[in-house]
Every structure is written in structure tokens, then in C-alpha cells.
């Protein structure tokens, strides 16, 4: 049963106090952010209370859902890039507001680490010095590029706009931002996107295994494109996370099906500043009470609670390196280096059985499986079916030809399969000199 509060002004202080308790009790943090997070940096959203007209759209006589479509890079690249150059310049000129610093400070004090799951494409989380290996930019970033074809799976950093149409480095056709668009079948999910996904998967699986107290801070996520809200719901249901939803628009109590949470009907920056102020005041007023966010532990804390917390934090990211990538599994749980072309594969149930792109080498997913039963041998992000097939099975025909071509290209460039990792051998690899 949900214990959800959609707060009016009279009860807002109570809601903030409740959110403060969630933060004080937390050992781990996931920040889930949508477009509303950037509104206080002067970046208008395309929907909701922070929406405002973009002059570039008026000049093109198009709305956001029409221009944010990959077809324009084929039908009229000049129109497409008039809009996306404007986006790049707007995001670069704006500065991450102080709410990013507040969230980063909370993350750094979490005993069991933190992660940022975001659909923001503005690159502000990285600019705000959130650890890059603890960010999943689910919808990509305007500061990265890919081929509009695409002719390959390469992704590269965008250069400063000079008025010309950006080109693919390989085929010289028009390039596009590495951003998920509407009706997009060409967004490249490999490379940097796959690495970010794997980092998040490792973090989530460690949380599931060790069961620390997890809090989710959802900021600026709407219902029209519910990607972030669904992630918050999943974390609440699957990991028992408490959640704090920050959005100036009214929140439906039914939008999260499971878990315990509180909703703050405030803009992102104001909500984060008020929460941080309360945390600071209460830590100063009650230094004898345990405050995870301040790193202080009361001597009166029971040994049982202390041992439980230590167990929950075991093998997770320590406070001094919170937000950094989770450590590798112990040696006893690692699969031995294996080339499927040279010796038979032996299943290891401690790791996910999905095949990931891995720059074309078809690597085995490095995350833990979601369960112990034979049918539960996928990590949480591959339960619905891996894009590149099971590692102990065949590569799907739709991906096999592309993987063969990529492996041949890598070998011609002098690259070799990653040492010490399981990979899918679809071409003959010459012996090392």
C-alpha cells in the first residue's frame, strides 16, 4: 500500500521533514532526473510548468515533437542542425545550478555509494563534477555525435559549431547528436551508452545483494515521457527504496505503485536548498544523534544495527569514493578468461548470461544475475531479453553481420579482443606477434 503525500502549502513543512528523515536514514542514493532539473539553470522544458517558447522552434514553424525526429537528418539536414546547434549552444552557455552541488555532496557522504540516472541531454551532471562512471545518460548527450545512418557504432565528442553540417568521420555523411529522438531506430546503444548501463547494473545488483537503506531523489520528471518516473517506480518496487519526488506540478498518488515516498510540489533548486538547510540545522542541533549524511554515529547506536549497516555496506563504494564504480566481484566468482572459438563454454550462474556489444567483440555482461535459479540468469536490465542474444547461444541474425564487420574492422586497425574477458569469436584472430 502506498504511503504517498501530494503536499499543499499547509503541509509542505511536514513533507520536507519527512524527506529529511529519508535522507538521514539512507546508506545509498539514486538521483533520477528529468528535464525539470535544468529549469533553474535557465533551460526551459518543452512541457510542464517550466515550459516556455523556444524562438528557434518558432522560426522553423515546428514543435519539439516534430523537430526531434531523426528523419530530418536525411530529409533536410540544414533544418535539423539549425535546431540542434541552438540546443548545443544553449546548454553550453548555461551553468549547472546549486542543486547539482547539493546532490553531489549528499552522494559523497553516502556510505554505500550513489548513482545518477538521468534523461537530461545537457551534460550538466558531468560539468557539476558528478563522477562520470556513476552517471547513466539514458537519452544520450548533445555533446556526443554519431553517424545518422548509422554506418557504424562509433560515437565521438562534438566540436564547436562553425556553421557547417557535422560529418560522420567514417562515411562523411551528415552526423547527428548522440541523443534519443522520437521514432528513433538509429540511436547507438553501444560504446559509452553500454558502459554507463553496465555501471548502473553493477550498482543496482550490489544494492539488491547487500540491501542497504536506499533513497531515490526524483527531480523534474514529468508524465508525458515517463522514463524517469518508471525507473523510480521500479527502484521502489524491486529494491524497497524510499523516494522523494520533486516537481512543481501536481503529482498523482497512483503514479508509484509500490514503496514509501513523499512528494514536494516545488521547483528543483528551491526544494533541494530547503532540504539541505534542514539537514544542516538538524545535524547542528542534535550532534548526539546518528546522521548518515554527516558521517556521525551515536555511541548509543546498538551493536546489532551497526553490524547490519556494515554488512549492507560491505563491498559497496566507501564514503571516501562514493559514486565511483563498484569493485569487481571476488576472484572466486569471476569467470575464467575464455575464447568461445577455442574451448567450450561453461555457464557460471553468478554472472548475467546476456551478450553485450562491447565495441563489437560481443562480451558477456559483467553484472550479477538477478536470481540463483537457472531461469533467473539475467541481470535486472536484461530480464526482458538481451539485444545481442544469450552469451551461451547464437548472435541474433540482425546483429551478427554488423558484429562480424566490426570485428574485421577492429583487427585491420590493429585492435584485438579485450584481454581476460569472454568474447564472441565470429572472425579468425591472427596469433599475436
Buried (B, 14 or more C-beta within 10 A) or exposed (E): EBEBBBBEEEEBEEBBEBBBBBBBBBBBBBBBBBBBBBBBBEBBBBBBBBBEEBEBBEEBEBEBBEBBBBBBBBEEBEBBBBBBBBBBBBBBEBEBBBBBBBBBEBBBBBBBBBBBBBBBBBBBBBBBEBBBBBBBBBBBBBBBBBBBBBBBBBBBEBEEBEEEEBBBEEBEBBBBBBBBBEEBEBBBBBBBBBBBBBBBBBBBBBBBEBBBBBBBBBBBBBEEBBBBBBBBBBBBEBBBBBBBBBBBBEBEEEBBEBBBBBBBBBBBBBBBBBBBEBBEEBBEEEEEBBBBBBEEBEEEEEEEEEEBBEEBBEBBBBBEEBBBBBEEBEEEEBBEEBBBEEEEBEEBBBBBBBBBBBBBBBBBBBBBBBBEEEEEBBBBBBBEEBBBBBBBEEBBEEBBEBBBBBBBBBBEEEEEBEEEBBBBBBEEBEEEE
